[in-house]
């Protein structure tokens, strides 16, 4: 009976090692080994007229809105803002009512002004 238990344990250990080796080989593949997307698929992933428009950091009074607008006839797909300064808080970040730009506002604890940057992701 002892030899049956020994054989079963040896078989289980072999299966476990084989599974670990197989998993190791599968996880060792690098992204370079995975097939690349065709150029047409990569180009289709970016909307026509894609452009990021930025309004660089400037100090403005607390809660004052800063607005960045997409150029020409482009519309905003998304955006964001950043509040800079000690104790700075971004209070709001949202699109304009007409869908052509992005708004950001903030405040800075203990100060009358705050540094605000605004970014809009635009496309045709």
C-alpha positions as CSV (number, residue, x, y, z in Angstrom):
1,X,0.0,0.0,0.0
2,X,2.9,2.3,0.7
3,X,4.1,2.0,-2.8
4,X,0.7,3.1,-4.2
5,X,0.8,6.2,-2.0
6,X,4.3,6.9,-3.1
7,X,3.4,6.5,-6.8
8,X,0.3,8.7,-6.3
9,X,2.4,11.5,-4.7
10,X,5.0,11.3,-7.4
11,X,2.4,11.5,-10.1
12,X,0.7,14.5,-8.4
13,X,4.1,16.3,-8.0
14,X,4.9,15.7,-11.6
15,X,1.6,17.1,-12.7
16,X,2.0,20.2,-10.5
17,X,5.5,20.9,-11.8
18,X,4.3,20.4,-15.4
19,X,1.5,22.9,-14.8
20,X,3.9,25.4,-13.3
21,X,6.3,25.1,-16.2
22,X,3.5,25.5,-18.7
23,X,2.1,28.6,-16.9
24,X,5.6,30.0,-16.7
25,X,6.1,29.6,-20.5
26,X,2.7,31.2,-21.2
27,X,3.4,34.2,-18.9
28,X,7.0,34.7,-20.3
29,X,5.7,35.9,-23.6
30,X,6.3,39.5,-24.2
31,X,4.1,42.0,-26.0
32,X,6.5,42.0,-28.9
33,X,5.5,38.4,-29.5
34,X,1.8,39.2,-29.7
35,X,0.5,40.1,-33.2
36,X,0.4,43.8,-33.9
37,X,-2.9,45.5,-35.0
38,X,-3.0,46.4,-38.7
39,X,-2.3,50.0,-39.5
40,X,-5.9,50.6,-40.5
41,X,-7.2,49.5,-37.1
42,X,-4.8,51.7,-35.3
43,X,-5.7,54.7,-37.5
44,X,-9.4,54.0,-36.9
45,X,-8.9,54.2,-33.2
46,X,-8.2,57.9,-33.3
47,X,-11.2,60.1,-34.4
48,X,-10.8,62.4,-37.4
49,X,-9.4,65.8,-36.4
50,X,-8.3,64.5,-32.9
51,X,-6.5,67.3,-31.0
52,X,-5.7,68.0,-27.3
53,X,-6.1,71.7,-26.5
54,X,-4.6,73.1,-23.3
55,X,-5.0,76.2,-21.3
56,X,-1.8,76.4,-19.2
57,X,-1.7,77.0,-15.5
58,X,-2.7,80.5,-14.4
59,X,-3.6,81.9,-11.0
60,X,-7.3,83.0,-10.9
61,X,-9.6,83.9,-8.0
62,X,-11.0,81.0,-6.1
63,X,-14.1,79.5,-7.9
64,X,-13.5,81.4,-11.1
65,X,-14.1,79.3,-14.1
66,X,-11.4,78.8,-16.8
67,X,-12.6,77.7,-20.2
68,X,-10.7,76.1,-23.1
69,X,-12.5,75.9,-26.5
70,X,-11.9,73.5,-29.3
71,X,-10.6,75.2,-32.5
72,X,-12.8,75.7,-35.6
73,X,-15.8,73.4,-35.8
74,X,-14.4,70.7,-33.6
75,X,-16.3,69.4,-30.6
76,X,-15.1,68.2,-27.2
77,X,-14.9,64.5,-26.5
78,X,-13.6,64.9,-23.0
79,X,-11.3,66.9,-20.9
80,X,-10.0,67.7,-17.4
81,X,-8.5,70.2,-15.2
82,X,-5.8,70.6,-12.6
83,X,-5.6,72.7,-9.5
84,X,-2.1,73.7,-8.3
85,X,-1.0,75.2,-5.0
86,X,-0.7,74.3,-1.3
87,X,-4.2,73.1,-0.4
88,X,-5.5,73.5,-3.9
89,X,-8.7,71.6,-4.7
90,X,-10.3,71.1,-8.1
91,X,-13.9,71.9,-7.5
92,X,-15.3,71.2,-11.0
93,X,-14.4,69.8,-14.4
94,X,-17.1,69.5,-17.1
95,X,-17.9,70.3,-20.7
96,X,-19.4,73.6,-21.8
97,X,-23.1,73.7,-22.6
98,X,-22.6,73.9,-26.3
99,X,-20.2,70.9,-26.3
100,X,-17.3,72.9,-27.8
101,X,-15.0,73.3,-24.8
102,X,-14.1,72.3,-21.3
103,X,-14.5,74.2,-18.0
104,X,-12.4,73.8,-14.8
105,X,-12.5,75.7,-11.5
106,X,-11.0,75.3,-8.1
107,X,-10.0,76.9,-4.8
108,X,-7.0,77.0,-2.5
109,X,-7.4,76.8,1.2
110,X,-5.9,79.8,3.0
111,X,-5.5,81.8,-0.2
112,X,-7.7,84.1,-2.4
113,X,-6.5,82.5,-5.7
114,X,-5.6,79.1,-7.2
115,X,-3.6,77.9,-10.2
116,X,-5.9,76.2,-12.7
117,X,-5.0,74.3,-15.9
118,X,-7.7,73.1,-18.4
119,X,-7.5,70.4,-21.1
120,X,-10.0,69.5,-23.8
121,X,-9.9,66.5,-26.1
122,X,-11.3,67.7,-29.4
123,X,-12.3,66.1,-32.7
124,X,-14.2,66.9,-35.9
